[in-house]
């Protein structure tokens, strides 16, 4: 295995981490200086003297880009079975780093996460933020991950090419990896690790507002696209219902119009990446899903509006809410 550590404005803890790592493993260590500047030159010289390879960005480009720089270097210059990525602030023990790295060597086509259990003294913002992100991720993808924000992750060498293709330059990159992995056929394996927060996590460069928005951006874009098409579907339903007095024809007509808009927005803006499926394939999959959701939409509306007597507007809102999360998961996993 090879250890990869992205680092921005580190302190003595990086040097100490390298010293402790050297006591438990002889694996190559690659450190990416993400534009820390002259003030931190001595620290990087110290880890270089300890046998590490140091790659340097002249300006700060973000954690995602620093990881990609390391992945590219390792793919080009180091023969290794796996890469394990760790943070530079000492919040991962050498034993846990080695354990995740070793698990990655035999975990074919699986991303290995060093998963914290958040026991003991954990800063409130870290405990709440991780739990919220895990719940949102579970709801959006159907995959239950205990620690979506861990920086200790391992990847077999076979995944390096894909790691370089996934979009994201800063903290959102690691969330994008989790979101993209299932669609590419990669599994996710969690390995329990120790939970360590030093000085209330004050050394973290995570920006709560800006970086959280980037992490949630794929889900937020899907919400926006769904709201847009949902409003169109809603308006068309009311118009067609007033013109035809047929719930079935109104539902079908409204869905045809809104689905065409929804497909175009999702393909270009929400799931826009190095797409694994071509246009024809994604269209066929999308409209297969659309037919299924149309049937479910009509069935639920019939039960709520016709049988239970609920007014059309609240019945429509309740139906759309029930179908929203399942639609996101299916589109990300199978359509695009």
ROZALUM-407934 format. One record per residue: residue in three letters; x, y, z of N, C-alpha, C, CB in turn. Coordinates in steps of 0.02 Angstrom, whole numbers, plus 50000, padded with zeros to 5 digits. Glycine has a CB too. Layout:
// residues N
ala|X|Y|Z|X|Y|Z|X|Y|Z|X|Y|Z .
...
// end
This chain:
// residues 336
unk|50042|49940|50000|50000|50000|50000|50044|50063|50000|49952|50000|50061 .
unk|50014|50119|49981|50046|50184|49983|50001|50231|50024|50059|50212|49912 .
unk|50032|50271|50067|49994|50319|50107|49995|50387|50072|50025|50325|50180 .
unk|49937|50417|50064|49930|50483|50032|49900|50532|50083|49887|50479|49968 .
unk|49935|50588|50094|49912|50637|50143|49910|50706|50110|49959|50638|50205 .
unk|49849|50733|50097|49844|50802|50074|49853|50848|50135|49776|50815|50039 .
unk|49888|50903|50125|49904|50946|50183|49903|51019|50164|49972|50927|50213 .
unk|49869|51059|50205|49867|51131|50195|49883|51165|50261|49797|51153|50168 .
unk|49937|51203|50262|49960|51240|50321|49963|51194|50383|49913|51299|50335 .
unk|50003|51140|50379|50008|51093|50436|50049|51121|50493|50038|51027|50412 .
unk|50045|51089|50551|50088|51106|50607|50130|51045|50625|50046|51130|50668 .
unk|50158|51045|50685|50204|50992|50706|50172|50923|50705|50229|51006|50775 .
unk|50105|50920|50706|50071|50856|50709|50083|50814|50646|49997|50865|50719 .
unk|50094|50846|50589|50110|50809|50528|50177|50774|50536|50111|50855|50467 .
unk|50227|50808|50561|50293|50778|50572|50288|50721|50621|50344|50831|50596 .
unk|50250|50731|50675|50241|50678|50725|50205|50618|50696|50203|50705|50786 .
unk|50155|50630|50654|50118|50575|50623|50164|50533|50579|50060|50602|50581 .
unk|50207|50566|50540|50253|50529|50497|50301|50487|50540|50293|50578|50452 .
unk|50326|50515|50594|50370|50477|50639|50337|50415|50667|50394|50521|50695 .
unk|50274|50423|50688|50238|50365|50715|50220|50314|50661|50174|50388|50751 .
unk|50204|50339|50600|50190|50293|50545|50251|50251|50528|50167|50332|50483 .
unk|50309|50282|50529|50371|50246|50512|50386|50189|50560|50429|50294|50510 .
unk|50356|50191|50619|50368|50139|50668|50324|50077|50655|50354|50165|50738 .
unk|50271|50086|50615|50225|50030|50603|50223|50007|50531|50156|50048|50626 .
unk|50251|50046|50484|50249|50026|50414|50307|50057|50375|50183|50046|50382 .
unk|50330|50021|50325|50380|50046|50279|50350|50068|50212|50434|49993|50266 .
unk|50284|50074|50211|50249|50092|50149|50270|50161|50125|50173|50090|50159 .
unk|50272|50172|50059|50286|50239|50033|50234|50289|50058|50287|50238|49955 .
unk|50256|50349|50072|50211|50402|50095|50218|50461|50048|50227|50424|50169 .
unk|50161|50482|50019|50159|50540|49974|50119|50595|50008|50128|50521|49904 .
unk|50149|50654|50013|50115|50711|50044|50107|50766|49991|50155|50738|50105 .
unk|50047|50793|49987|50034|50848|49939|50026|50913|49978|49970|50833|49897 .
unk|50074|50958|49968|50070|51025|49998|50024|51067|49954|50142|51058|50003 .
unk|49964|51081|49980|49913|51115|49940|49918|51191|49947|49843|51091|49961 .
unk|49976|51217|49926|49985|51290|49925|49993|51321|49993|49927|51321|49891 .
unk|50028|51287|50039|50036|51313|50107|50080|51375|50110|50064|51259|50152 .
unk|50128|51381|50065|50171|51441|50064|50236|51433|50101|50134|51498|50092 .
unk|50278|51484|50097|50346|51483|50125|50346|51473|50200|50381|51547|50108 .
unk|50295|51497|50235|50294|51493|50308|50295|51420|50333|50232|51529|50335 .
unk|50274|51373|50291|50270|51303|50312|50323|51260|50278|50200|51276|50296 .
unk|50372|51292|50248|50423|51257|50211|50463|51209|50255|50470|51306|50178 .
unk|50478|51229|50316|50518|51187|50361|50483|51122|50378|50534|51225|50425 .
unk|50418|51125|50386|50380|51064|50403|50384|51015|50345|50306|51081|50419 .
unk|50375|51038|50284|50378|50993|50227|50449|50969|50214|50351|51028|50165 .
unk|50498|51010|50229|50568|50987|50224|50581|50931|50275|50617|51045|50235 .
unk|50551|50937|50334|50561|50886|50386|50531|50819|50366|50530|50909|50452 .
unk|50471|50820|50337|50440|50756|50317|50476|50727|50255|50365|50765|50302 .
unk|50503|50772|50213|50542|50748|50156|50605|50713|50181|50559|50806|50109 .
unk|50636|50741|50233|50696|50710|50261|50680|50643|50294|50728|50757|50313 .
unk|50617|50634|50314|50596|50571|50344|50579|50518|50291|50535|50582|50389 .
unk|50589|50535|50228|50580|50486|50175|50516|50493|50135|50583|50419|50203 .
unk|50477|50545|50148|50414|50554|50112|50427|50590|50045|50364|50595|50154 .
unk|50383|50576|49997|50382|50614|49935|50335|50672|49944|50361|50569|49874 .
unk|50358|50733|49930|50317|50793|49938|50303|50823|49870|50351|50844|49985 .
unk|50238|50829|49854|50215|50863|49792|50186|50930|49812|50162|50819|49753 .
unk|50198|50981|49771|50180|51049|49792|50135|51084|49742|50242|51090|49803 .
unk|50080|51111|49767|50039|51158|49730|50063|51228|49747|49962|51149|49746 .
unk|50072|51270|49698|50096|51338|49711|50043|51381|49745|50117|51372|49645 .
unk|49979|51365|49733|49924|51400|49766|49876|51347|49793|49887|51450|49717 .
unk|49835|51367|49840|49786|51321|49868|49733|51303|49816|49753|51351|49931 .
unk|49724|51239|49803|49677|51216|49752|49621|51172|49780|49714|51178|49698 .
unk|49625|51156|49844|49572|51118|49875|49591|51045|49887|49511|51121|49833 .
unk|49557|51014|49935|49574|50945|49954|49563|50897|49896|49532|50924|50013 .
unk|49508|50906|49860|49494|50861|49804|49550|50862|49752|49429|50879|49771 .
unk|49573|50921|49735|49627|50926|49686|49692|50898|49714|49637|50999|49664 .
unk|49706|50909|49778|49766|50882|49809|49766|50806|49807|49773|50907|49882 .
unk|49708|50776|49820|49703|50703|49816|49715|50679|49745|49634|50680|49841 .
unk|49686|50713|49696|49695|50693|49626|49768|50699|49605|49651|50735|49580 .
unk|49802|50751|49629|49874|50758|49614|49912|50698|49641|49902|50824|49644 .
unk|49895|50677|49702|49928|50618|49731|49911|50555|49695|49908|50612|49804 .
unk|49847|50546|49676|49827|50485|49640|49865|50480|49573|49751|50486|49627 .
unk|49869|50537|49538|49904|50536|49473|49977|50517|49482|49898|50604|49439 .
unk|50010|50546|49532|50081|50531|49544|50091|50457|49561|50109|50575|49601 .
unk|50048|50431|49604|50054|50361|49624|50042|50315|49565|50004|50345|49681 .
unk|49992|50330|49524|49977|50288|49466|50036|50288|49418|49914|50313|49432 .
unk|50070|50344|49411|50125|50350|49363|50192|50325|49389|50133|50422|49343 .
unk|50203|50328|49455|50271|50318|49481|50278|50263|49534|50295|50381|49510 .
unk|50224|50239|49563|50231|50191|49618|50191|50128|49603|50207|50223|49685 .
unk|50223|50071|49607|50188|50007|49601|50161|49989|49669|50236|49951|49573 .
unk|50096|49992|49676|50065|49980|49741|49998|49946|49731|50056|50047|49780 .
unk|49978|49906|49780|49914|49870|49775|49855|49914|49795|49916|49808|49819 .
unk|49868|49965|49836|49814|50007|49861|49841|50074|49884|49776|49972|49919 .
unk|49796|50122|49890|49813|50189|49916|49768|50203|49976|49805|50244|49862 .
unk|49797|50224|50032|49758|50244|50089|49769|50318|50102|49776|50201|50152 .
unk|49714|50356|50106|49718|50428|50115|49703|50445|50187|49668|50464|50067 .
unk|49743|50489|50216|49735|50509|50286|49742|50584|50292|49786|50473|50331 .
unk|49714|50612|50346|49721|50683|50360|49788|50697|50393|49663|50708|50405 .
unk|49809|50760|50390|49876|50778|50413|49878|50804|50485|49905|50829|50368 .
unk|49820|50807|50518|49817|50840|50583|49820|50792|50643|49755|50880|50588 .
unk|49838|50729|50630|49846|50681|50684|49782|50651|50711|49881|50714|50739 .
unk|49727|50659|50676|49663|50631|50700|49651|50560|50677|49607|50675|50678 .
unk|49700|50532|50642|49698|50461|50625|49761|50428|50654|49694|50450|50547 .
unk|49752|50374|50691|49809|50340|50720|49846|50300|50666|49787|50293|50777 .
unk|49912|50291|50674|49949|50250|50625|49920|50180|50618|50022|50245|50646 .
unk|49897|50151|50674|49869|50084|50671|49806|50082|50628|49852|50059|50742 .
unk|49763|50134|50634|49702|50136|50593|49719|50147|50520|49655|50191|50619 .
unk|49769|50189|50506|49789|50202|50437|49813|50137|50404|49845|50255|50434 .
unk|49854|50100|50440|49879|50036|50414|49822|49986|50405|49933|50007|50460 .
unk|49775|49984|50453|49720|49937|50448|49676|49951|50387|49677|49940|50512 .
unk|49661|50014|50374|49620|50032|50315|49659|50017|50252|49600|50107|50317 .
unk|49725|50032|50252|49766|50017|50193|49768|49943|50178|49836|50043|50204 .
unk|49777|49902|50229|49780|49829|50219|49713|49802|50195|49801|49794|50284 .
unk|49658|49829|50222|49592|49808|50199|49582|49825|50126|49536|49840|50242 .
unk|49611|49881|50104|49603|49902|50034|49641|49857|49986|49627|49973|50026 .
unk|49693|49824|50010|49734|49781|49967|49696|49720|49944|49797|49760|50003 .
unk|49649|49696|49985|49611|49636|49965|49538|49652|49948|49614|49585|50020 .
unk|49517|49715|49959|49447|49733|49945|49439|49752|49872|49424|49791|49991 .
unk|49433|49703|49829|49429|49716|49757|49365|49757|49741|49429|49650|49717 .
unk|49374|49810|49702|49318|49851|49680|49277|49880|49738|49273|49811|49634 .
unk|49311|49893|49793|49277|49922|49851|49317|49980|49879|49265|49869|49906 .
unk|49281|50034|49896|49309|50089|49932|49305|50072|50007|49271|50156|49915 .
unk|49360|50080|50043|49361|50063|50114|49361|50127|50155|49424|50019|50131 .
unk|49313|50134|50199|49306|50193|50241|49327|50177|50312|49234|50220|50239 .
unk|49371|50218|50340|49386|50214|50411|49330|50249|50448|49455|50245|50429 .
unk|49284|50210|50476|49221|50237|50503|49225|50249|50578|49164|50190|50487 .
unk|49218|50312|50597|49217|50330|50668|49149|50314|50699|49234|50404|50677 .
unk|49150|50297|50763|49088|50281|50798|49063|50338|50841|49097|50219|50841 .
unk|49100|50394|50844|49081|50455|50878|49062|50443|50951|49022|50486|50842 .
unk|49105|50406|50984|49098|50396|51056|49145|50443|51092|49112|50322|51076 .
unk|49131|50456|51156|49174|50500|51194|49160|50573|51180|49247|50484|51181 .
unk|49210|50616|51189|49203|50688|51180|49211|50707|51107|49254|50726|51223 .
unk|49154|50724|51076|49153|50742|51005|49121|50811|50999|49114|50689|50963 .
unk|49153|50859|50964|49123|50926|50954|49052|50920|50926|49167|50969|50907 .
unk|49007|50961|50953|48937|50957|50933|48928|50966|50858|48897|51010|50971 .
unk|48964|51015|50828|48955|51028|50756|48977|50967|50715|48995|51090|50735 .
unk|49029|50931|50739|49052|50872|50703|49003|50815|50710|49121|50851|50728 .
unk|48977|50804|50770|48930|50749|50781|48865|50762|50742|48914|50742|50856 .
unk|48839|50823|50747|48776|50840|50713|48785|50839|50637|48750|50908|50736 .
unk|48840|50870|50613|48852|50874|50541|48859|50806|50509|48913|50915|50527 .
unk|48896|50762|50541|48906|50696|50512|48842|50655|50512|48961|50658|50549 .
unk|48805|50660|50567|48742|50623|50571|48693|50647|50519|48712|50629|50642 .
unk|48688|50714|50511|48642|50742|50462|48661|50719|50391|48641|50818|50465 .
unk|48726|50724|50375|48748|50704|50308|48736|50630|50295|48822|50720|50299 .
unk|48747|50589|50346|48735|50517|50338|48661|50502|50325|48758|50479|50400 .
unk|48617|50537|50360|48545|50527|50350|48523|50550|50281|48505|50564|50405 .
unk|48549|50608|50259|48531|50633|50193|48557|50585|50139|48559|50704|50182 .
unk|48619|50562|50148|48648|50515|50100|48608|50451|50097|48720|50500|50119 .
unk|48587|50425|50154|48548|50363|50157|48481|50373|50121|48536|50342|50230 .
unk|48449|50431|50134|48384|50444|50104|48390|50451|50028|48353|50507|50133 .
unk|48445|50481|50005|48453|50494|49934|48477|50434|49895|48501|50551|49923 .
unk|48515|50389|49926|48546|50334|49889|48522|50265|49911|48620|50338|49896 .
unk|48492|50261|49971|48473|50196|49997|48531|50157|50027|48441|50155|49943 .
unk|48589|50191|50035|48649|50159|50063|48662|50188|50132|48710|50169|50017 .
unk|48665|50145|50182|48676|50166|50251|48751|50167|50266|48638|50120|50300 .
unk|48780|50226|50274|48850|50234|50291|48855|50272|50357|48890|50271|50235 .
unk|48891|50244|50404|48896|50274|50470|48937|50337|50474|48923|50225|50518 .
unk|48986|50345|50429|49031|50403|50431|49047|50426|50360|49096|50386|50470 .
unk|49005|50470|50334|49014|50493|50265|49070|50545|50259|48949|50523|50238 .
unk|49091|50575|50313|49140|50629|50310|49210|50609|50332|49117|50686|50353 .
unk|49221|50545|50340|49288|50523|50361|49340|50539|50307|49288|50448|50375 .
unk|49398|50561|50330|49453|50574|50284|49500|50515|50276|49492|50633|50307 .
unk|49488|50462|50315|49529|50402|50310|49495|50352|50265|49542|50371|50381 .
unk|49521|50346|50204|49490|50305|50153|49543|50267|50114|49447|50348|50105 .
unk|49525|50207|50094|49571|50166|50055|49540|50144|49989|49592|50105|50095 .
unk|49584|50139|49938|49561|50121|49871|49610|50071|49840|49554|50183|49827 .
unk|49585|50016|49811|49630|49971|49773|49656|50007|49712|49594|49906|49753 .
unk|49712|49986|49687|49744|50020|49630|49697|50023|49569|49808|49984|49611 .
unk|49655|49973|49561|49611|49971|49503|49562|50030|49500|49572|49906|49503 .
unk|49553|50066|49556|49506|50121|49557|49538|50189|49541|49473|50124|49624 .
unk|49605|50191|49534|49639|50255|49527|49616|50295|49466|49714|50244|49523 .
unk|49607|50262|49409|49584|50297|49350|49517|50330|49360|49581|50250|49291 .
unk|49472|50294|49392|49405|50322|49406|49410|50380|49456|49359|50268|49434 .
unk|49453|50374|49506|49461|50427|49556|49481|50493|49524|49512|50407|49609 .
unk|49518|50490|49469|49540|50550|49435|49484|50581|49393|49600|50535|49391 .
unk|49433|50543|49377|49378|50568|49334|49321|50600|49372|49351|50511|49293 .
unk|49313|50582|49436|49255|50607|49474|49263|50682|49486|49249|50569|49542 .
unk|49211|50722|49473|49217|50794|49481|49222|50815|49554|49157|50828|49450 .
unk|49249|50875|49565|49256|50902|49633|49328|50922|49647|49232|50852|49684 .
unk|49337|50982|49672|49404|51007|49685|49417|51017|49760|49415|51073|49649 .
unk|49365|51023|49800|49374|51036|49871|49341|50981|49912|49346|51105|49890 .
unk|49311|50999|49968|49285|50947|50013|49227|50908|49982|49262|50978|50078 .
unk|49193|50937|49933|49137|50901|49902|49160|50840|49864|49099|50947|49855 .
unk|49225|50837|49846|49251|50781|49806|49239|50714|49841|49326|50791|49793 .
unk|49251|50711|49906|49244|50647|49941|49171|50626|49945|49274|50653|50012 .
unk|49125|50674|49950|49054|50655|49947|49035|50632|49877|49010|50715|49967 .
unk|49063|50665|49826|49049|50643|49757|49072|50571|49745|49084|50690|49707 .
unk|49129|50552|49776|49152|50484|49768|49101|50434|49796|49219|50474|49804 .
unk|49072|50450|49853|49021|50406|49882|48959|50403|49839|49002|50430|49953 .
unk|48940|50460|49810|48881|50461|49768|48891|50426|49702|48860|50533|49755 .
unk|48952|50431|49674|48966|50402|49608|48981|50327|49611|49024|50439|49577 .
unk|49009|50304|49667|49034|50235|49671|48982|50182|49652|49059|50222|49740 .
unk|48922|50183|49680|48874|50129|49664|48858|50124|49590|48810|50139|49702 .
unk|48852|50182|49556|48835|50182|49485|48890|50151|49443|48821|50251|49461 .
unk|48953|50153|49468|49009|50123|49432|49023|50051|49454|49071|50165|49442 .
unk|48981|50025|49498|48989|49956|49520|49038|49947|49576|49009|49915|49463 .
unk|49058|50001|49610|49104|49996|49665|49066|49990|49732|49152|50056|49666 .
unk|49087|49944|49773|49057|49936|49838|49089|49982|49890|49061|49864|49861 .
unk|49060|49985|49948|49086|50027|50003|49091|49983|50065|49041|50089|50016 .
unk|49151|49979|50094|49163|49939|50153|49186|49984|50210|49216|49884|50138 .
unk|49156|49976|50268|49175|50016|50326|49217|49975|50375|49112|50043|50361 .
unk|49271|50006|50398|49315|49976|50448|49313|50021|50510|49388|49966|50421 .
unk|49295|49996|50568|49291|50039|50628|49360|50067|50647|49262|49999|50688 .
unk|49361|50132|50663|49424|50163|50685|49410|50205|50747|49454|50208|50629 .
unk|49464|50227|50778|49458|50268|50838|49434|50338|50820|49526|50271|50875 .
unk|49393|50367|50864|49369|50435|50855|49413|50483|50893|49295|50442|50878 .
unk|49447|50528|50856|49494|50575|50888|49479|50645|50863|49568|50556|50873 .
unk|49466|50691|50909|49460|50762|50893|49507|50801|50938|49386|50788|50900 .
unk|49553|50838|50907|49603|50876|50945|49584|50950|50948|49673|50868|50913 .
unk|49584|50977|51009|49568|51048|51019|49503|51068|50986|49625|51091|50991 .
unk|49452|51027|50997|49385|51041|50971|49384|51048|50895|49358|51104|51003 .
unk|49431|51012|50863|49434|51010|50789|49449|51079|50759|49369|50983|50761 .
unk|49486|51121|50796|49498|51189|50772|49546|51191|50712|49527|51230|50828 .
unk|49584|51137|50701|49631|51137|50644|49598|51123|50577|49685|51087|50657 .
unk|49535|51104|50578|49501|51087|50516|49494|51149|50471|49432|51056|50530 .
unk|49505|51139|50405|49497|51193|50357|49428|51189|50323|49552|51190|50304 .
unk|49384|51147|50350|49317|51140|50323|49277|51203|50337|49281|51077|50353 .
unk|49248|51232|50284|49207|51292|50292|49134|51270|50297|49217|51342|50231 .
unk|49103|51278|50356|49037|51248|50369|48984|51265|50317|49013|51269|50435 .
unk|48981|51328|50296|48928|51349|50250|48947|51332|50177|48913|51424|50257 .
unk|49003|51359|50154|49023|51351|50084|49034|51278|50066|49086|51391|50069 .
unk|49071|51242|50108|49087|51172|50091|49026|51126|50101|49145|51147|50134 .
unk|48983|51141|50149|48922|51101|50157|48878|51108|50096|48884|51122|50221 .
unk|48874|51169|50069|48833|51179|50009|48859|51138|49951|48831|51254|49990 .
unk|48925|51135|49944|48955|51095|49889|48942|51021|49900|49030|51109|49884 .
unk|48945|50998|49962|48933|50927|49978|48862|50907|49960|48947|50914|50052 .
unk|48814|50952|49977|48744|50937|49965|48721|50956|49895|48701|50971|50016 .
unk|48766|50987|49854|48745|51014|49790|48711|50964|49744|48805|51043|49755 .
unk|48736|50902|49736|48701|50855|49691|48629|50843|49713|48738|50789|49688 .
unk|48618|50837|49778|48550|50825|49803|48508|50888|49795|48552|50803|49877 .
unk|48538|50947|49808|48501|51010|49801|48481|51022|49729|48544|51068|49827 .
unk|48526|51007|49681|48509|51016|49611|48452|50970|49591|48571|51002|49566 .
unk|48453|50908|49617|48398|50862|49601|48332|50889|49629|48413|50792|49628 .
unk|48335|50916|49690|48275|50946|49720|48248|51002|49677|48291|50972|49791 .
unk|48294|51046|49653|48273|51102|49611|48241|51078|49546|48333|51148|49596 .
unk|48272|51028|49515|48244|51000|49453|48176|50969|49466|48292|50949|49422 .
unk|48170|50934|49521|48106|50902|49538|48052|50953|49553|48115|50856|49598 .
unk|48072|51008|49587|48023|51061|49601|47999|51093|49536|48053|51115|49648 .
unk|48047|51107|49490|48029|51137|49426|47980|51093|49387|48091|51150|49384 .
unk|47998|51030|49379|47954|50985|49342|47890|50970|49380|47991|50919|49326 .
unk|47895|50971|49447|47836|50960|49488|47785|51016|49481|47855|50952|49561 .
unk|47809|51078|49478|47764|51135|49468|47731|51130|49400|47802|51202|49475 .
unk|47771|51113|49349|47743|51106|49281|47691|51050|49280|47799|51091|49230 .
unk|47708|50993|49311|47662|50936|49314|47597|50956|49349|47695|50876|49349 .
unk|47604|50994|49403|47547|51015|49443|47501|51060|49402|47571|51051|49506 .
unk|47531|51109|49367|47491|51156|49327|47456|51119|49269|47536|51212|49298 .
unk|47494|51075|49236|47464|51037|49180|47408|50992|49205|47517|50995|49145 .
unk|47416|50963|49263|47363|50919|49291|47299|50959|49302|47387|50888|49358 .
unk|47304|51018|49332|47244|51057|49345|47211|51080|49281|47262|51118|49389 .
unk|47252|51102|49232|47225|51125|49168|47190|51068|49131|47281|51155|49124 .
unk|47224|51011|49126|47195|50954|49090|47134|50926|49126|47247|50899|49081 .
unk|47135|50927|49192|47077|50903|49230|47016|50947|49217|47093|50900|49305 .
unk|47028|51012|49213|46971|51057|49200|46945|51050|49129|46993|51130|49212 .
unk|46989|51031|49083|46969|51025|49013|46937|50957|48997|47029|51035|48967 .
unk|46961|50903|49029|46938|50836|49011|46895|50802|49064|46997|50793|48997 .
unk|46902|50825|49127|46867|50792|49183|46887|50719|49191|46792|50798|49174 .
unk|46944|50700|49162|46969|50631|49167|47035|50632|49206|46979|50599|49095 .
unk|47035|50601|49264|47096|50600|49304|47151|50562|49269|47082|50568|49373 .
unk|47134|50505|49237|47185|50465|49203|47218|50504|49146|47153|50401|49176 .
unk|47179|50534|49103|47207|50573|49047|47247|50633|49072|47152|50597|48999 .
unk|47224|50663|49126|47258|50722|49154|47326|50702|49182|47215|50755|49208 .
unk|47328|50647|49218|47391|50623|49247|47440|50605|49192|47379|50562|49293 .
unk|47417|50570|49140|47461|50549|49085|47487|50610|49047|47424|50502|49036 .
unk|47444|50657|49029|47464|50715|48993|47513|50759|49032|47404|50756|48974 .
unk|47498|50769|49095|47542|50809|49138|47611|50776|49145|47511|50820|49206 .
unk|47611|50710|49152|47674|50675|49162|47716|50676|49098|47661|50602|49183 .
unk|47686|50671|49040|47724|50673|48977|47760|50740|48971|47677|50662|48916 .
unk|47724|50794|48983|47754|50860|48977|47809|50873|49029|47701|50913|48984 .
unk|47796|50857|49092|47845|50871|49144|47905|50824|49141|47811|50865|49213 .
unk|47894|50763|49118|47950|50715|49116|48002|50734|49064|47924|50645|49102 .
unk|47979|50763|49007|48026|50784|48956|48071|50839|48982|47988|50809|48893 .
unk|48042|50886|49019|48081|50940|49050|48128|50911|49103|48035|50994|49081 .
unk|48102|50866|49144|48141|50837|49199|48201|50798|49173|48098|50793|49242 .
unk|48191|50760|49119|48246|50721|49091|48302|50767|49067|48221|50677|49034 .
unk|48283|50819|49030|48334|50864|49003|48373|50899|49058|48301|50915|48959 .
unk|48339|50922|49110|48374|50957|49164|48419|50909|49203|48323|50989|49212 .
unk|48394|50850|49218|48434|50802|49256|48495|50779|49217|48392|50741|49274 .
unk|48488|50767|49153|48545|50743|49114|48599|50796|49107|48521|50720|49045 .
unk|48579|50859|49098|48628|50912|49085|48655|50943|49149|48596|50965|49043 .
unk|48615|50948|49202|48635|50986|49260|48645|50945|49324|48586|51039|49273 .
unk|48604|50894|49334|48606|50858|49398|48656|50801|49396|48537|50831|49415 .
unk|48650|50757|49346|48694|50699|49342|48745|50708|49286|48653|50636|49330 .
unk|48765|50770|49275|48812|50786|49221|48883|50766|49241|48809|50861|49202 .
unk|48909|50712|49213|48975|50688|49229|48999|50649|49168|48976|50645|49294 .
unk|49055|50613|49175|49076|50567|49122|49026|50510|49122|49151|50541|49132 .
unk|48970|50519|49087|48912|50475|49095|48927|50405|49070|48853|50503|49058 .
unk|48904|50357|49109|48917|50287|49093|48866|50260|49043|48915|50245|49157 .
unk|48811|50295|49033|48762|50272|48986|48751|50325|48932|48695|50257|49021 .
unk|48741|50303|48870|48730|50348|48815|48660|50377|48816|48742|50313|48750 .
unk|48648|50423|48768|48584|50457|48767|48525|50409|48758|48583|50508|48711 .
unk|48530|50365|48709|48475|50318|48695|48461|50273|48754|48490|50276|48632 .
unk|48516|50248|48785|48507|50203|48841|48476|50238|48901|48575|50173|48861 .
unk|48500|50300|48915|48474|50336|48973|48401|50356|48961|48517|50397|48988 .
unk|48383|50374|48898|48314|50391|48883|48268|50332|48895|48307|50415|48809 .
unk|48289|50273|48871|48247|50214|48880|48238|50196|48954|48277|50154|48842 .
unk|48293|50202|48991|48289|50188|49063|48246|50240|49098|48359|50187|49094 .
unk|48255|50303|49078|48217|50357|49111|48142|50347|49101|48238|50425|49084 .
unk|48122|50332|49039|48050|50326|49027|48021|50260|49052|48036|50334|48953 .
unk|48063|50210|49060|48040|50150|49096|48023|50168|49168|48093|50093|49094 .
unk|48069|50207|49198|48056|50232|49266|47995|50277|49267|48117|50269|49294 .
unk|47989|50321|49215|47933|50367|49213|47866|50331|49210|47939|50413|49153 .
unk|47863|50276|49171|47802|50236|49166|47785|50206|49234|47808|50181|49113 .
unk|47836|50180|49268|47825|50150|49334|47799|50203|49383|47890|50118|49361 .
unk|47831|50262|49382|47810|50315|49428|47741|50341|49409|47862|50372|49429 .
unk|47727|50343|49343|47661|50363|49321|47607|50317|49350|47657|50364|49245 .
unk|47620|50252|49347|47573|50203|49374|47564|50213|49449|47595|50131|49358 .
unk|47621|50221|49483|47618|50232|49555|47583|50298|49572|47688|50231|49586 .
unk|47597|50349|49531|47567|50415|49541|47491|50410|49534|47595|50466|49491 .
unk|47470|50378|49481|47397|50371|49470|47365|50329|49525|47383|50340|49402 .
unk|47399|50274|49544|47371|50231|49596|47364|50267|49662|47415|50170|49604 .
unk|47416|50302|49682|47414|50339|49746|47362|50395|49744|47482|50368|49763 .
unk|47360|50431|49687|47310|50484|49680|47239|50457|49683|47320|50522|49615 .
unk|47228|50399|49651|47162|50368|49653|47141|50350|49723|47160|50307|49608 .
unk|47188|50321|49760|47173|50301|49829|47158|50362|49872|47231|50261|49859 .
unk|47201|50413|49866|47194|50472|49909|47136|50516|49889|47258|50512|49908 .
unk|47128|50528|49823|47077|50575|49799|47009|50543|49788|47101|50607|49734 .
unk|47009|50487|49752|46945|50456|49733|46915|50414|49790|46954|50413|49672 .
unk|46956|50373|49820|46931|50328|49871|46926|50360|49940|46975|50267|49875 .
unk|46978|50397|49959|46978|50426|50027|46949|50497|50029|47049|50428|50054 .
unk|46936|50526|49970|46903|50591|49968|46947|50650|49983|46847|50590|50016 .
unk|47013|50641|49981|47058|50697|49993|47057|50745|49934|47131|50671|50007 .
unk|47059|50809|49947|47060|50858|49892|47119|50846|49845|47062|50929|49920 .
unk|47111|50865|49782|47161|50849|49732|47229|50880|49748|47138|50873|49664 .
unk|47230|50943|49771|47293|50977|49784|47334|50942|49839|47281|51049|49804 .
unk|47306|50931|49900|47346|50896|49951|47362|50824|49932|47309|50897|50016 .
unk|47317|50791|49895|47330|50723|49873|47390|50721|49826|47268|50692|49839 .
unk|47394|50770|49781|47449|50774|49734|47515|50788|49770|47435|50829|49681 .
unk|47515|50834|49818|47575|50850|49856|47601|50790|49895|47562|50909|49903 .
unk|47555|50754|49927|47575|50696|49965|47603|50641|49920|47516|50669|50005 .
unk|47574|50631|49863|47597|50580|49816|47668|50596|49791|47549|50575|49756 .
unk|47679|50659|49772|47745|50679|49747|47798|50672|49800|47743|50750|49721 .
unk|47782|50688|49862|47830|50681|49916|47851|50609|49927|47802|50710|49980 .
unk|47803|50563|49922|47818|50492|49932|47862|50464|49877|47754|50453|49937 .
unk|47855|50491|49816|47892|50464|49759|47959|50498|49747|47850|50469|49697 .
unk|47973|50554|49782|48032|50594|49767|48098|50558|49779|48030|50657|49809 .
unk|48108|50533|49841|48173|50503|49858|48187|50439|49819|48175|50488|49932 .
unk|48135|50399|49808|48145|50338|49769|48166|50355|49697|48082|50295|49770 .
unk|48139|50409|49670|48156|50429|49602|48229|50451|49598|48110|50485|49578 .
unk|48253|50489|49647|48323|50511|49647|48370|50451|49648|48337|50556|49708 .
unk|48356|50403|49692|48400|50345|49700|48402|50305|49635|48376|50301|49759 .
unk|48344|50293|49605|48342|50252|49544|48377|50287|49486|48270|50235|49525 .
unk|48368|50352|49479|48399|50389|49424|48475|50390|49432|48373|50461|49421 .
unk|48500|50401|49492|48572|50402|49502|48602|50333|49490|48590|50427|49572 .
unk|48568|50281|49513|48597|50214|49510|48590|50181|49442|48566|50171|49563 .
unk|48534|50192|49408|48520|50154|49347|48513|50195|49283|48457|50115|49358 .
unk|48489|50257|49288|48472|50293|49227|48532|50327|49195|48419|50345|49242 .
unk|48568|50368|49235|48623|50408|49207|48691|50378|49221|48620|50477|49234 .
// end
